Amino acid sequence: MSREISSRFAVLFGLRYMLDRVGNDPCDECDIDALLGLPEGLTYVRGAIRFECLSCGDLDEWPAEVEDFDIDNPANRCGKSPGCCP
């Protein structure tokens, strides 16, 4: 149940940024990672949970469960170019 509520908050935060409604509100998008309980290395950007590719630094959508993410895993690569394939 808490995951469903968190997803609704994520949609609202994204909508606030699309409308340029940012400020010192404690509900700003910068707190959404903590709100969703994301581990270090995952972030909520552009409507999805994403990780940074170890090769190119591009943010790519995390395809698995949040609990399966390991920031030190050398396979954290986006696969969008030959240099980014694990």
C-alpha positions as CSV (number, residue, x, y, z in Angstrom):
1,M,0.0,0.0,0.0
2,S,2.8,2.5,0.9
3,R,4.4,2.0,-2.6
4,E,1.1,2.9,-4.3
5,I,0.8,6.1,-2.3
6,S,4.5,7.0,-3.0
7,S,3.9,6.6,-6.7
8,R,1.1,9.1,-6.5
9,F,3.4,11.6,-4.8
10,A,6.0,11.0,-7.5
11,V,3.4,12.0,-10.2
12,L,2.5,15.1,-8.2
13,F,6.2,16.2,-7.8
14,G,6.8,15.7,-11.6
15,L,3.8,17.8,-12.4
16,R,5.0,20.6,-10.0
17,Y,8.3,20.7,-12.0
18,M,6.6,20.7,-15.4
19,L,4.6,23.7,-14.3
20,D,7.8,25.4,-12.9
21,R,6.3,25.5,-9.4
22,V,9.5,25.1,-7.3
23,G,10.7,26.9,-4.2
24,N,11.4,26.2,-0.6
25,D,8.4,23.9,-0.1
26,P,9.4,20.8,2.0
27,C,7.6,18.7,-0.7
28,D,10.0,19.7,-3.5
29,E,11.2,17.0,-5.9
30,C,14.7,17.0,-4.3
31,D,13.1,15.1,-1.4
32,I,11.4,12.5,-3.6
33,D,14.2,9.9,-3.4
34,A,13.9,9.9,0.4
35,L,10.1,9.8,0.1
36,L,10.2,6.8,-2.2
37,G,12.9,5.2,0.0
38,L,15.4,4.8,-2.9
39,P,18.9,3.6,-2.0
40,E,22.0,5.6,-2.9
41,G,22.6,5.5,-6.6
42,L,19.0,5.5,-7.7
43,T,17.0,8.6,-8.3
44,Y,13.6,9.6,-9.6
45,V,13.9,11.6,-12.8
46,R,11.5,12.2,-15.7
47,G,8.8,9.9,-14.4
48,A,11.0,6.9,-13.7
49,I,13.6,5.5,-11.3
50,R,17.0,5.8,-12.9
51,F,20.7,5.0,-12.3
52,E,23.9,6.6,-13.6
53,C,25.8,4.5,-16.2
54,L,29.3,3.8,-15.0
55,S,30.7,4.3,-18.5
56,C,29.1,7.4,-19.9
57,G,27.3,8.9,-16.9
58,D,23.9,8.9,-18.6
59,L,20.8,8.3,-16.5
60,D,19.1,5.1,-17.6
61,E,15.9,3.6,-16.3
62,W,16.4,0.9,-13.6
63,P,14.7,-2.2,-15.0
64,A,14.4,-4.3,-11.8
65,E,13.2,-4.1,-8.3
66,V,14.6,-1.2,-6.2
67,E,15.8,-3.8,-3.6
68,D,18.1,-5.4,-6.2
69,F,20.1,-2.3,-6.9
70,D,23.8,-2.4,-5.8
71,I,25.7,0.8,-6.4
72,D,29.0,-1.1,-6.5
73,N,27.9,-3.5,-9.2
74,P,30.2,-3.2,-12.3
75,A,27.2,-4.1,-14.5
76,N,25.5,-0.8,-13.9
77,R,25.8,0.4,-17.5
78,C,23.1,1.6,-19.9
79,G,24.1,-0.5,-22.9
80,K,23.4,2.3,-25.4
81,S,26.9,2.1,-27.0
82,P,29.6,-0.6,-27.2
83,G,31.5,1.0,-24.4
84,C,28.5,0.9,-22.1
85,C,27.8,-2.8,-22.4
86,P,28.5,-4.8,-19.2
